[in-house]
Amino acid sequence: MHTSEHYELIEEPELRLVKLTRTSRRYEHVHQVRSEVDALVACFTPRHRSWSIIVDMRAAPPRNDLDFEEAMRHLRFAVGRAFGRVVVLVATASGEMQVTRLHREAGSQYLIARTLEEARQLAAGGARTASARPASLHPSSIPSPGPASGVGFGNGGS
């Protein structure tokens, strides 16, 4: 579907699944992010509405500056609109907190997983395991992450 030095987007039609994997390559400029986001969003089709997507952010370099988060907002919104179920795969608790913050602010309801096996189970509609969490919990139950070393969906996989 789409491959670049920052992302790989693949489709698994037999599972009605799309996997978006962030590489470890850093963006040099925010304008690169915007153009990449446009290319990714152009790959989403109406049939994906009944599919799931796994957004694998485990290799993403840490980044949480405001301009970058703003540039990624379009991708987060488009993914939420285009897919019936969204699972964000992160490597660490700080990555999980950052994804939770971003999606809570946006009002989105994504699931967070820490392993690919768990992400695939959630994407297939399976029950949450002990480590899987919805990204939109009540704000009072989630501590503010403050400056994080990485941002989950789009900004770092921490």
N, C-alpha and C positions, 0 to 999 in steps of 0.2 A: 504494500500500500504506500509506504513512505519510509525512506531511509536517509538519514543525514548524519553528520558527525555528532549531533546532539540527541537525536531520537531515532528509534525504530518503531514503526507502527505495523503490526502484522494482524492478519485476520485468520481465525480458525472457524470457518463456516460450519463445520460439522458440530461444533460446540456452541455456535452462536456467540462467539467470544472474540473480542479485539484486545490485543495487548499492546500497550504503549510503554516502551522502555526508555528511560532517560539514561544517556551515557555519562561518563565521568568528565567529558570535555566541557570546559567553562566557556560561557559566552563572553566575548570581548566587549560588546556594546549592546545596549538595550534594543536598538533598531534591528539587530539580528534576531532577537527574541520575537519581536512583532512579526517579522516576515516568516519565521518558522511556524509560529502559531497559525498564521493565515494558511500556510501549506497543510498543516495537520488538520485544521478544521475543514478544509476543502475535501478531505478524504471521508468525512462522516456522511452517511447517506440515510434516507428515511427508514430503510430496513433495519438499521442499527438500533432503532428505538426499542425494539423487543430483545435486543442483545445485552450482554454485559461487557464491561471493559475493566481490565486490570491495568492500573497506572503504576508501573514499577519505578519507584524513585530511589531505590537503594543505592545506586551508584552516583546519584546527582551530587555535584559539588555544593557545599554549603553557600547559601546566599539569601539574604533577607532584606536587602535595601528596598526602599519604598518604590523607586522607579521600576525595579525588576518585578516586584510583587504586582504592581499595577499592570505591567505588560503581560503577566501570566493570568491575570483575572479573566481575560477573554477566553483562554483555553479552558479554565476551570468551569466557566459558565457554559461554554459550548459542549463540553463533555457531559455535564449534567443534563442538558437539553437533548443531546443526541442518543444517550444510552439509558436503558431501563434500570440498570444496576451498575454502580461504580464502586470498585474496590481499589483503594490506594495501598500499595505495598511499600513499607518503610523498613529501615534497618534498626532504628533505635527508639527509645522512649522520647527523646527530644524531637525526632522526626514526627512521631505520633502526635505530640503536643502541638507542633507547628501546623500539621494538617488539620487538627481539630480546631485550632484558632481560625485558620483561613476559611474553613467551611462553615464554622459557626457564624462568622461575620457575614458570609454570603447566604446563610440560611439553607445550605445544601445538606443532603443526607447521604453521605458516603460512608462506606465501611472501611475500616483500616485493618490490615493484616501485617504480620511480621514474617511470614514464610510464604513461598510461592504455593506450596500445597494448600495452605489455609486460604490464600487468595483465590485459588481455583475452586475450592469448595464453596466459598462465599459467592463467587461469580456464578456458580451453577445453581445458586438458590439454597445452598445448605445452611444449616444453623450455625450461629456464631459459636466459636470456641472460646475458651477462657481468655485468650489473648486478643481476639478480634473485638473491636469496639466501633460503635457508630461514631462518626466524626461530628455529629451535631448533638452534643449532650447539653443539658441545661447549663447556661453560663456560670451559675454560682457553684456548680460542682467541679469546675475545671480551673486549676490555678493558672494565672497568666504566665505564659512561657517567658515573657521578657525577651531580651535579646537572645536568640537561639543561634546555635552554630550552624543550623541548616533548616530549611523550610521544606516540608514534605512535598506536596504536589506542585511541582514547577520550580522550586527554588532550592532544593537540597534534600537529600535522602536520609540524613542523619538518623 
